[in-house]
Amino acid sequence: MKRFKQIIDKHLGGGKPTKPLLSVNCHHNYAEKELHFGKEVYVTRKGAVRAREEDYGIIPGSMGTKSYIVKGKGNHDSYCSCSHGAGRLMSRTKAKKAYTLDDLIEQTEGVECRKDRGVLDEIPGAYKPIEKVINQQSDLVEVVATLKQVLCVKG
């Protein structure tokens, strides 16, 4: 994060330090001891983030779609959790067979990102529509900001 902040300061801040409006750090694969329904339990979140009341989180879309900054509502029926992303419609293997490089280029138009066979399995069409996923968890989180994808860094 520190390196990205330096790059942002250099290119968008004219070399001067910028002040973030909000810093969100949310893990999406971990286990933690928490109190739920009057008992101490271990909650394992795999592809999910904590969404306690007032917790901020990030729910990313795919490489070419919107992402969301959300605030948790503390829904205890979900163990104060929400999704971490759209979720796949198809496996990585199936996506590589179903889509072409031209499809990837088309679906990520306007987004600066890798556009090679190495990321074909991350094509937006391989994921559920993020807007629908967000709407389906309105009892878990409140949308604070909607982000338009302009750059996607994929290792």
One Martini backbone bead per residue (centre of mass of N, CA, C, O) as a GRO file, in nm:
protein
  155
    1MET     BB    1   0.057   0.064  -0.019
    2LYS     BB    2   0.293   0.258  -0.003
    3ARG     BB    3   0.369   0.246  -0.305
    4PHE     BB    4   0.101   0.349  -0.418
    5LYS     BB    5   0.108   0.619  -0.271
    6GLN     BB    6   0.364   0.724  -0.412
    7ILE     BB    7   0.247   0.717  -0.699
    8ILE     BB    8   0.009   0.902  -0.653
    9ASP     BB    9   0.167   1.146  -0.557
   10LYS     BB   10   0.336   1.179  -0.816
   11HIS     BB   11   0.091   1.174  -1.045
   12LEU     BB   12  -0.161   1.328  -0.875
   13GLY     BB   13   0.012   1.531  -0.660
   14GLY     BB   14   0.277   1.658  -0.778
   15GLY     BB   15   0.464   1.523  -0.531
   16LYS     BB   16   0.251   1.550  -0.320
   17PRO     BB   17   0.088   1.474  -0.055
   18THR     BB   18  -0.182   1.278  -0.001
   19LYS     BB   19  -0.524   1.251   0.124
   20PRO     BB   20  -0.712   1.023   0.232
   21LEU     BB   21  -1.047   0.964   0.283
   22LEU     BB   22  -1.002   0.639   0.293
   23SER     BB   23  -0.909   0.343   0.476
   24VAL     BB   24  -0.912   0.002   0.351
   25ASN     BB   25  -0.884  -0.309   0.545
   26CYS     BB   26  -0.968  -0.630   0.396
   27HIS     BB   27  -1.011  -0.945   0.466
   28HIS     BB   28  -1.098  -1.283   0.284
   29ASN     BB   29  -0.890  -1.504   0.439
   30TYR     BB   30  -1.004  -1.619   0.754
   31ALA     BB   31  -0.965  -1.654   1.114
   32GLU     BB   32  -1.186  -1.575   1.405
   33LYS     BB   33  -1.250  -1.469   1.719
   34GLU     BB   34  -1.596  -1.453   1.828
   35LEU     BB   35  -1.909  -1.301   1.917
   36HIS     BB   36  -2.201  -1.525   1.908
   37PHE     BB   37  -2.481  -1.582   2.064
   38GLY     BB   38  -2.303  -1.582   2.346
   39LYS     BB   39  -2.046  -1.699   2.187
   40GLU     BB   40  -1.739  -1.834   2.137
   41VAL     BB   41  -1.609  -1.822   1.802
   42TYR     BB   42  -1.508  -1.947   1.492
   43VAL     BB   43  -1.453  -1.751   1.202
   44THR     BB   44  -1.470  -1.835   0.861
   45ARG     BB   45  -1.335  -1.646   0.586
   46LYS     BB   46  -1.420  -1.724   0.242
   47GLY     BB   47  -1.482  -1.470   0.045
   48ALA     BB   48  -1.507  -1.285   0.304
   49VAL     BB   49  -1.627  -1.018   0.516
   50ARG     BB   50  -1.643  -0.805   0.757
   51ALA     BB   51  -1.984  -0.658   0.888
   52ARG     BB   52  -1.992  -0.469   1.102
   53GLU     BB   53  -2.085  -0.212   1.254
   54GLU     BB   54  -1.900   0.030   1.068
   55ASP     BB   55  -1.762  -0.143   0.876
   56TYR     BB   56  -1.529  -0.141   0.629
   57GLY     BB   57  -1.544  -0.228   0.272
   58ILE     BB   58  -1.467  -0.442  -0.013
   59ILE     BB   59  -1.645  -0.491  -0.333
   60PRO     BB   60  -1.543  -0.648  -0.600
   61GLY     BB   61  -1.522  -0.678  -0.913
   62SER     BB   62  -1.410  -0.711  -1.200
   63MET     BB   63  -1.187  -0.596  -1.432
   64GLY     BB   64  -1.462  -0.431  -1.582
   65THR     BB   65  -1.601  -0.338  -1.314
   66LYS     BB   66  -1.740  -0.252  -1.046
   67SER     BB   67  -1.695  -0.114  -0.718
   68TYR     BB   68  -1.726  -0.132  -0.347
   69ILE     BB   69  -1.802   0.069  -0.078
   70VAL     BB   70  -1.869  -0.043   0.255
   71LYS     BB   71  -2.109  -0.074   0.530
   72GLY     BB   72  -2.182  -0.228   0.800
   73LYS     BB   73  -2.480  -0.375   0.986
   74GLY     BB   74  -2.457  -0.625   1.183
   75ASN     BB   75  -2.551  -0.912   1.086
   76HIS     BB   76  -2.595  -1.196   1.278
   77ASP     BB   77  -2.697  -1.414   1.069
   78SER     BB   78  -2.398  -1.362   0.913
   79TYR     BB   79  -2.171  -1.306   1.114
   80CYS     BB   80  -2.086  -1.031   1.012
   81SER     BB   81  -2.114  -1.074   0.684
   82CYS     BB   82  -1.975  -1.062   0.347
   83SER     BB   83  -1.891  -1.033   0.046
   84HIS     BB   84  -1.590  -1.072  -0.182
   85GLY     BB   85  -1.762  -1.032  -0.441
   86ALA     BB   86  -1.921  -1.176  -0.710
   87GLY     BB   87  -1.841  -1.432  -0.828
   88ARG     BB   88  -1.860  -1.719  -0.999
   89LEU     BB   89  -1.993  -1.875  -1.297
   90MET     BB   90  -1.707  -2.000  -1.365
   91SER     BB   91  -1.446  -2.160  -1.419
   92ARG     BB   92  -1.132  -2.119  -1.523
   93THR     BB   93  -1.135  -2.339  -1.739
   94LYS     BB   94  -1.401  -2.257  -1.878
   95ALA     BB   95  -1.320  -1.966  -1.949
   96LYS     BB   96  -1.079  -2.043  -2.139
   97LYS     BB   97  -1.282  -2.192  -2.341
   98ALA     BB   98  -1.517  -1.964  -2.383
   99TYR     BB   99  -1.285  -1.752  -2.431
  100THR     BB  100  -1.124  -1.480  -2.579
  101LEU     BB  101  -0.910  -1.229  -2.632
  102ASP     BB  102  -1.123  -1.047  -2.765
  103ASP     BB  103  -1.319  -1.056  -2.527
  104LEU     BB  104  -1.132  -0.925  -2.321
  105ILE     BB  105  -1.090  -0.659  -2.469
  106GLU     BB  106  -1.391  -0.581  -2.475
  107GLN     BB  107  -1.458  -0.615  -2.153
  108THR     BB  108  -1.191  -0.400  -2.093
  109GLU     BB  109  -1.275  -0.145  -2.197
  110GLY     BB  110  -1.114   0.134  -2.041
  111VAL     BB  111  -0.900  -0.063  -1.907
  112GLU     BB  112  -0.606  -0.082  -1.736
  113CYS     BB  113  -0.465  -0.394  -1.844
  114ARG     BB  114  -0.430  -0.702  -1.882
  115LYS     BB  115  -0.427  -0.868  -2.232
  116ASP     BB  116  -0.396  -1.194  -2.174
  117ARG     BB  117  -0.396  -1.538  -2.131
  118GLY     BB  118  -0.317  -1.518  -1.816
  119VAL     BB  119  -0.628  -1.359  -1.769
  120LEU     BB  120  -0.881  -1.501  -1.900
  121ASP     BB  121  -1.014  -1.617  -1.624
  122GLU     BB  122  -1.091  -1.291  -1.545
  123ILE     BB  123  -1.323  -1.239  -1.702
  124PRO     BB  124  -1.620  -1.085  -1.658
  125GLY     BB  125  -1.806  -1.330  -1.773
  126ALA     BB  126  -1.713  -1.526  -1.517
  127TYR     BB  127  -1.906  -1.337  -1.356
  128LYS     BB  128  -2.114  -1.202  -1.163
  129PRO     BB  129  -2.327  -0.955  -1.121
  130ILE     BB  130  -2.252  -0.705  -0.902
  131GLU     BB  131  -2.525  -0.563  -0.862
  132LYS     BB  132  -2.678  -0.813  -0.764
  133VAL     BB  133  -2.499  -0.880  -0.522
  134ILE     BB  134  -2.546  -0.616  -0.372
  135ASN     BB  135  -2.859  -0.631  -0.353
  136GLN     BB  136  -2.855  -0.918  -0.191
  137GLN     BB  137  -2.688  -0.744   0.063
  138SER     BB  138  -2.862  -0.504   0.202
  139ASP     BB  139  -2.868  -0.642   0.503
  140LEU     BB  140  -2.535  -0.611   0.543
  141VAL     BB  141  -2.497  -0.346   0.355
  142GLU     BB  142  -2.372  -0.021   0.274
  143VAL     BB  143  -2.338   0.198   0.025
  144VAL     BB  144  -2.083   0.451  -0.014
  145ALA     BB  145  -1.927   0.357  -0.289
  146THR     BB  146  -1.865   0.391  -0.640
  147LEU     BB  147  -1.641   0.222  -0.861
  148LYS     BB  148  -1.445   0.287  -1.142
  149GLN     BB  149  -1.274   0.116  -1.363
  150VAL     BB  150  -0.919   0.194  -1.478
  151LEU     BB  151  -0.743  -0.010  -1.295
  152CYS     BB  152  -0.564  -0.332  -1.314
  153VAL     BB  153  -0.392  -0.534  -1.080
  154LYS     BB  154  -0.229  -0.834  -1.196
  155GLY     BB  155  -0.006  -1.097  -1.106
   0.00000   0.00000   0.00000
